[in-house]
Amino acid sequence: MPQPCVAVVGGTGQQGRGLAQRLALAGFPVIVGSRDERRAAAAVAGWPAAAKTADYGGAIAAADVTILAVPFASVDAIVADHHARFRPGSLVVDVIVPIVSSDGVLSLAPIAEGSAAEHLRARLPAHAHLAATFKTIPAHVLDDVARPLECDEFVCGDSAEARTRAAALVQAIAGLRAIDVGPLARARAMEHMTLLAIAVNRRFKIHDARFKVIGV
Ligand SMILES: NC(=O)c1ccc[n+]([C@@H]2O[C@H](COP(=O)([O-])OP(=O)(O)OC[C@H]3O[C@@H](n4cnc5c(N)ncnc54)[C@H](OP(=O)(O)O)[C@@H]3O)[C@@H](O)[C@H]2O)c1
């Protein structure tokens, strides 16, 4: 069976670049969605595996899987503008960590629905599945595509099917193991774990803290 086509909306950015490259290297057809196709073309030009480019609407409409790798503040408008373009049965993958900074202290933005993922669930078309993953892995580690990842990624979703499909994406990336943690209600804990990883980085003066579950 052919690999699903993956659109990385915001694939020019820090988190999206690494995901798009690693998924392309794993054999997925990848489309980098950007507000500026010239920026996208320049981004993919030097990548070790081929990726196509499109505007956000074109990328979403062509995708079996859409990874939303954009800042939390911009995602509502993107989902509203392209609501009709998400394909029935397609999977949306939320990687957003809604971090805010006040006087150098980082915290998670309060979100009425509970997490960025549940916020998205309330705005995406019902015919699209939603999973959350790739929240706890640092962008610069992902982007260094020759670097072994050697860590786990938590996956939660709105259905068993969403989790299975998202876990398959995670597992396709060399050195990543998917840990299915259940329903979307777990997304906030994943977002908190990213804050924790940043705190570990600061405390120990490192840059690449990430997680591995022992015993699974
Ligand atoms: N950085 C990390 O280590 C990390 C780790 C885990 C999760 N995340 C999450 O991944 C998502 C992307 O993070 P990032 O660090 O990659 O962010 P980023 O580099 O600031 O932005 C990613 C892309 O989003 C697009 N975008 C759309 N609307 C935008 C707007 N109003 N302002 C700025 N960019 C906009 C841009 O692509 P175009 O201009 O090409 O359209 C940009 O390249 C975030 O939700 C973040 O919480 C990041």
The ligand as an ORCA input file, in Angstrom:
! r2SCAN-3c Opt
* xyz 0 1
  N      10.386     24.715     18.424
  C      10.283     23.590     19.143
  O      11.272     23.075     19.707
  C       8.930     22.922     19.276
  C       8.839     21.706     19.956
  C       7.595     21.086     20.075
  C       6.475     21.684     19.510
  N       6.602     22.870     18.874
  C       5.391     23.490     18.309
  O       5.486     23.476     16.897
  C       4.795     24.624     16.373
  C       5.744     25.354     15.455
  O       6.818     25.809     16.241
  P       8.101     26.456     15.573
  O       9.082     26.635     16.639
  O       8.449     25.683     14.352
  O       7.481     27.872     15.157
  P       7.909     28.921     14.076
  O       9.217     28.512     13.458
  O       7.782     30.263     14.692
  O       6.707     28.839     13.001
  C       6.474     27.738     12.214
  C       5.840     28.201     10.923
  O       4.508     28.630     11.163
  C       4.086     29.401     10.048
  N       3.209     30.489     10.535
  C       1.888     30.585     10.281
  N       1.369     31.660     10.863
  C       2.367     32.280     11.494
  C       2.445     33.462     12.274
  N       1.365     34.215     12.533
  N       3.641     33.803     12.776
  C       4.731     33.029     12.561
  N       4.722     31.878     11.820
  C       3.534     31.518     11.288
  C       5.363     29.901      9.371
  O       5.417     29.273      8.105
  P       5.174     30.058      6.707
  O       5.595     31.475      6.933
  O       6.080     29.329      5.774
  O       3.752     29.915      6.400
  C       6.473     29.397     10.254
  O       7.621     29.000      9.530
  C       4.377     25.492     17.562
  O       3.014     25.346     17.813
  C       5.225     24.948     18.706
  O       4.559     25.056     19.947
  C       7.792     23.504     18.721
*
